[in-house]
Amino acid sequence: MTGKVRITRQKRIDWAWGYGMILPLLAGLGLFYFYPVFRVFRDSLYNVGAFNRSSWAGLGNFSRMFQDSTMWRSLGNTMMYAVIIIPLTVIFALILAALLNTNIRGRDVFRVIYFIPTVTMSAAISMVWRWIFNGDFGILNHLVKALGGTPQYWLSSESTVLLCISVVSVWMGVGYNMIILLAGIQGISSTYYEAAELEGAGKIQQFLKITIPLVTPTLFFVVITTVISTLQIFDVIYMMIPTKSIAMTYAQSIVMYFYRNAFEYSAKGYASAIAVLLFVIIMLLTLIQMWFQKKWVHYD
């Protein structure tokens, strides 16, 4: 027998309290997340200049964007960052997590040391590395000269500037991913390793046959977040490369180009179109990863 479900007065009160509790969160999300996203999509269809003066542009900003060689160069630089940073960050983080899960002396100290870059301001880290890479008095060139090599202007050369930015980004990102992967490894039951030892498997075999397959759910999360953060690379470039430097052409990411259009050139509508393009790229790559994870992520 079916009938109307009677909603009691007490249940209505409980619902009111529940929605009242989450109302501040919903208001915050609406004000600081959903509205800015809506505004970016809206502004991409307008010519928005200084003092937010706007006029209808339709798809003009997108048409201009696809004909902009600087935009394509910035997008290409971003993809180069992704090719270098993502695999190195994930591989180093996985290796460090596995090593720091063993009973080595000073293990907790090493964990803190590797995690320090994650909790240090990126501006401070970038300034230190900028001094290291300085072509005139940087410590790296002193080391190169001591080894008999030729000093370089690392942050001004087309062949080295992108690699230098990538090195700093990897150094900053490894610690966070290491902690996430370490938590995943510690969640693996020790019985698997005990059984492998009884079968005569060595440490490397255990790492390849047990650790990696069973940590793939955590590894998948790390890959997703690393891809997103790498495609949004900005702060290291902004702090290490002067905007007037010729090296900016070879180091500028798509987010850096977005920033310069929005706040240096006062072309906020065009900058919004660039942001929409980046949103679409990240969404597509995330969907592709979600589809491919069925082939390599093991949840049992």
C-alpha positions in Angstrom: 0.0 0.0 0.0 1.4 3.3 -1.0 0.5 6.8 0.2 1.8 10.2 0.8 4.8 10.4 3.1 3.8 12.6 5.9 6.4 15.2 6.8 6.3 16.0 10.5 6.9 19.4 12.0 10.1 18.1 13.7 11.5 16.9 10.3 10.9 20.4 8.8 12.8 21.9 11.7 15.6 19.5 11.2 15.7 20.3 7.5 15.7 24.0 8.2 18.6 23.6 10.6 20.5 21.5 8.1 20.1 24.0 5.2 20.9 26.8 7.6 24.2 25.2 8.5 25.3 24.8 4.9 23.9 28.2 3.8 27.2 30.0 4.6 29.2 27.5 2.5 26.7 27.7 -0.4 26.9 31.5 -0.2 30.7 31.4 -0.2 30.7 29.0 -3.2 28.3 31.1 -5.1 30.1 34.4 -4.4 33.7 33.3 -4.8 33.4 30.4 -7.2 30.2 30.1 -9.3 29.8 33.8 -10.0 33.5 34.3 -11.1 33.2 31.3 -13.4 30.0 32.8 -14.9 31.6 36.2 -15.2 34.6 34.8 -17.1 32.4 33.0 -19.6 30.3 36.2 -19.9 33.3 38.5 -20.4 34.8 36.3 -23.0 31.9 37.4 -25.3 32.7 41.1 -24.7 35.4 43.6 -25.3 36.2 44.6 -21.7 38.7 47.3 -21.2 39.9 49.7 -18.6 37.4 50.6 -15.8 35.3 47.5 -17.0 33.9 49.4 -20.0 32.5 46.7 -22.3 31.0 46.2 -25.7 29.6 43.1 -27.3 32.2 41.1 -29.2 30.5 37.8 -29.8 33.0 35.2 -30.8 35.5 37.9 -31.8 37.8 37.2 -28.8 38.0 33.5 -29.7 38.6 34.3 -33.4 41.4 36.7 -32.4 42.8 34.1 -30.0 43.2 31.4 -32.6 45.0 33.8 -34.9 47.3 35.0 -32.1 50.8 33.5 -32.5 51.8 34.6 -29.0 48.9 32.7 -27.5 50.0 29.6 -29.5 53.6 30.0 -28.3 52.4 30.3 -24.7 50.2 27.3 -25.0 53.1 25.4 -26.5 55.3 26.4 -23.6 52.7 25.2 -21.2 52.5 21.8 -22.9 56.3 21.6 -22.7 56.1 22.3 -18.9 53.6 19.5 -18.6 55.8 17.1 -20.5 58.7 17.8 -18.2 57.2 18.5 -14.9 54.4 15.9 -14.6 56.3 12.7 -15.1 59.4 13.9 -13.1 57.2 15.1 -10.2 55.2 11.9 -10.0 58.1 9.5 -10.4 60.3 11.3 -7.8 57.4 11.6 -5.4 56.7 7.8 -5.7 60.3 6.8 -5.3 60.7 9.1 -2.2 57.5 7.9 -0.7 58.6 4.3 -1.0 62.1 5.0 0.4 60.7 7.0 3.3 58.3 4.2 4.1 61.2 2.0 5.1 62.9 1.9 8.5 65.9 4.2 7.7 67.6 6.3 10.3 66.3 9.9 10.4 63.2 9.0 8.4 61.0 11.6 10.0 63.6 14.3 9.5 63.8 13.5 5.8 60.0 13.6 5.5 60.0 17.1 6.9 62.9 18.3 4.7 61.2 17.1 1.5 57.9 18.6 2.6 59.3 22.1 3.5 59.1 23.5 -0.1 55.4 22.8 -0.1 54.7 25.0 2.9 57.1 27.7 1.9 55.9 30.7 0.0 56.4 30.2 -3.7 57.6 33.8 -4.0 60.4 33.2 -1.6 61.4 30.0 -3.3 61.4 31.6 -6.7 63.6 34.5 -5.5 66.2 32.0 -4.0 66.3 30.0 -7.2 66.5 33.2 -9.3 69.7 34.0 -7.3 71.0 30.5 -7.9 70.5 30.8 -11.6 71.9 34.3 -11.9 74.3 34.6 -14.8 76.7 37.0 -13.2 77.1 35.9 -9.5 74.8 32.8 -9.1 76.0 29.8 -7.2 75.3 27.5 -10.1 77.7 29.3 -12.3 80.4 29.2 -9.6 79.9 25.5 -9.5 80.1 25.2 -13.3 83.4 27.2 -13.3 84.8 25.1 -10.6 84.1 22.0 -12.7 85.8 23.6 -15.7 82.6 24.4 -17.6 81.3 27.6 -19.2 79.0 29.9 -17.2 75.5 30.5 -18.7 72.8 33.1 -18.4 70.3 30.5 -17.4 67.2 32.7 -17.2 67.9 34.6 -20.3 68.7 31.8 -22.8 66.1 30.3 -25.0 67.6 26.8 -24.5 67.7 26.8 -20.7 65.0 29.2 -19.3 62.1 26.7 -19.7 64.1 23.9 -18.2 65.1 26.1 -15.2 61.5 26.9 -14.5 60.6 23.2 -14.7 63.4 22.3 -12.2 62.0 24.7 -9.7 58.4 23.5 -10.2 59.4 19.9 -9.7 61.4 20.7 -6.6 58.4 22.6 -5.2 55.8 19.9 -6.1 57.5 16.7 -5.1 57.0 17.1 -1.3 53.2 17.4 -1.4 52.8 14.5 -3.8 55.3 12.4 -1.7 53.1 12.8 1.4 49.9 11.8 -0.5 51.6 8.7 -2.0 53.2 7.9 1.4 49.7 7.8 2.9 48.6 5.5 0.1 51.5 3.1 0.5 51.0 2.9 4.3 47.4 1.8 3.6 48.7 -1.3 1.9 48.4 -4.4 4.1 51.8 -5.8 5.3 50.6 -9.3 4.6 51.2 -8.8 0.9 54.9 -8.1 1.6 55.2 -10.9 4.1 53.9 -13.4 1.6 56.2 -12.0 -1.1 59.2 -12.4 1.1 58.3 -16.0 1.8 58.2 -16.5 -2.0 61.7 -15.0 -2.2 60.7 -11.7 -3.8 63.3 -8.9 -3.3 62.5 -5.2 -2.5 62.5 -4.1 -6.1 60.1 -6.9 -7.1 57.9 -6.0 -4.2 57.9 -2.4 -5.2 57.0 -3.2 -8.9 54.6 -6.0 -8.2 52.9 -5.0 -5.0 53.4 -1.3 -4.2 52.8 0.2 -7.6 49.6 -1.8 -8.5 48.0 -1.3 -5.0 48.9 2.4 -4.8 47.4 3.2 -8.2 44.2 4.9 -6.8 46.4 7.4 -4.9 48.7 7.7 -7.9 45.7 8.5 -10.1 44.7 11.4 -7.7 48.3 12.7 -7.8 48.5 12.6 -11.6 45.1 14.4 -11.9 46.2 17.2 -9.5 49.7 17.5 -10.9 48.3 17.9 -14.4 45.9 20.6 -13.3 48.5 22.5 -11.3 51.1 22.3 -14.1 48.8 23.7 -16.7 48.1 26.6 -14.4 51.8 27.4 -13.8 52.3 31.1 -13.2 53.9 32.2 -9.9 57.4 30.8 -10.6 57.5 32.4 -14.0 56.2 35.7 -12.7 58.8 35.9 -9.9 61.8 34.6 -11.8 61.5 36.2 -15.3 61.0 40.0 -15.7 58.1 40.7 -18.0 60.4 42.9 -20.2 63.0 40.2 -20.6 63.3 38.6 -24.0 63.3 35.2 -22.2 59.6 35.7 -21.3 58.8 34.7 -24.9 60.3 31.3 -24.3 59.0 30.9 -20.7 55.6 32.4 -20.8 52.8 30.0 -19.9 49.1 30.4 -21.0 48.2 31.6 -17.5 51.0 34.2 -17.6 49.7 35.4 -21.0 46.2 35.6 -19.5 47.5 37.7 -16.6 49.4 40.1 -18.9 46.3 40.6 -21.1 44.0 41.2 -18.1 46.3 43.4 -16.0 49.0 44.9 -18.2 47.1 45.3 -21.5 43.6 45.9 -20.0 42.1 43.4 -22.4 40.0 41.6 -19.9 37.6 40.2 -22.5 40.4 38.6 -24.5 42.0 37.3 -21.2 38.6 35.7 -20.3 38.6 33.9 -23.7 42.1 32.6 -22.9 40.8 31.4 -19.5 37.9 29.6 -21.2 40.3 27.9 -23.5 42.4 26.7 -20.6 39.2 25.5 -18.8 38.2 23.4 -21.8 41.7 21.9 -22.1 41.9 21.0 -18.5 38.3 19.5 -18.6 39.1 17.4 -21.6 42.4 16.1 -20.2 40.6 15.3 -16.9 37.9 13.4 -18.8 40.5 11.5 -20.8 42.3 10.5 -17.6 39.1 9.4 -16.0 38.4 7.2 -18.9 42.0 5.7 -19.1 42.1 5.1 -15.3 39.8 2.1 -15.9 42.8 0.4 -17.7 45.5 0.9 -15.0 43.9 1.8 -11.7 43.2 -1.2 -9.4 40.7 -0.6 -6.6 40.8 -4.1 -5.1 
